Amino acid sequence: MHAGKGSMIFTPQFSDKYVVELFIDENKKDDAIKIIQEHASKGKIIVTPNIHMIDISSGKIDSD
């Protein structure tokens, strides 16, 4: 990643921790959990209900 003027190179320092949030239909939940378990080496899967999703720019609601 190059930042600023000149030839200085900035190397961001990140830890090995990531957060991935998925908002999916209820009927795809089990498939998503299975895929994550097959491809992740460690971490937690937390499943919580999603009451409503609203896209700010388009105004679409929920699965629209």
Buried (B, 14 or more C-beta within 10 A) or exposed (E): EEEEEEEEEEEEEEEEEEEEEEEEEEEEEEEBEEEEEEEEEEEEEEEEEEEEEEEEEEEEEEEE
